[in-house]
């Protein structure tokens, strides 16, 4: 091959290489990366959705609980009422629960304190159809000589413990500052001719030794 022929081949090769380089720079070898939006975060596993039905019914008996009464409500179940106290053994909160004959709680409810009281205890439970009627005895202040004990009946759903309603017990004949008490025993919270009966005693704060019997009545819907 003569000198001129070799130079011609070299020129053709150099031109071909130039065309390839030009094509590569025009189109590129890597696709461009889309910019990330400001503040965007990488999505992790989805958080579990909150239950539409709310929190599950508690089945644990609160610490510091003491029972005041236990009444059979049929089907091998009992209504247990009482109060739970704090770590100092004070500030009672009313507690109601249903337990099976095995002693296992079906549901447990810590009830709200009635208005203008600082502690309360559930002392009686009465079953009627699908409802429970629970008597609360609540104190208005820590100083015993000045404190009033007020009464309230709360209606609960026997199936799940949901509060359906309630009514304060108006003690007949009591005037001025008084304190009421209902002794233990099923006869003090009972049904009589379609009416709910609350029977106990009261005394005026300025005459604590003079106890007076009373009997208050409610309708089934706790309307007097």
TABEL-V933224 format. One record per backbone hydrogen bond with DSSP energy under -0.5 kcal/mol. NH is the residue of the N-H (numbers start at 1). CO is the residue of the C=O. If there is no record, write none. Layout:
NH&CO + NH&CO
This chain:
6&2 + 7&3 + 8&4 + 9&5 + 10&6 + 11&7 + 12&8 + 13&9 + 14&10 + 15&11 + 16&12 + 17&13 + 18&14 + 19&15 + 20&16 + 21&17 + 22&18 + 23&19 + 24&20 + 25&21 + 26&22 + 27&23 + 28&24 + 40&37 + 54&51 + 65&62 + 66&83 + 68&81 + 69&81 + 71&79 + 73&77 + 74&77 + 77&74 + 78&99 + 79&71 + 80&78 + 80&97 + 81&69 + 82&95 + 83&66 + 84&93 + 85&64 + 86&90 + 89&86 + 93&84 + 95&82 + 96&109 + 97&80 + 98&107 + 99&78 + 100&104 + 101&76 + 103&100 + 106&98 + 107&98 + 108&58 + 109&96 + 111&94 + 111&109 + 117&114 + 118&139 + 119&139 + 120&92 + 121&137 + 122&82 + 123&121 + 123&135 + 124&135 + 126&133 + 128&131 + 131&128 + 132&156 + 133&126 + 134&132 + 134&154 + 135&124 + 136&152 + 137&121 + 138&136 + 138&150 + 139&119 + 140&148 + 144&142 + 146&143 + 147&143 + 150&138 + 150&148 + 152&136 + 153&167 + 154&134 + 155&165 + 156&132 + 157&162 + 158&130 + 158&156 + 161&157 + 164&155 + 165&155 + 167&153 + 169&151 + 170&168 + 171&169 + 172&170 + 174&171 + 178&176 + 179&203 + 180&149 + 181&201 + 183&181 + 188&185 + 189&186 + 190&197 + 192&195 + 195&192 + 196&218 + 197&190 + 197&195 + 198&216 + 199&188 + 199&197 + 200&214 + 201&181 + 202&212 + 203&179 + 205&177 + 207&204 + 210&207 + 211&209 + 212&202 + 214&200 + 216&198 + 218&196 + 219&223 + 222&219
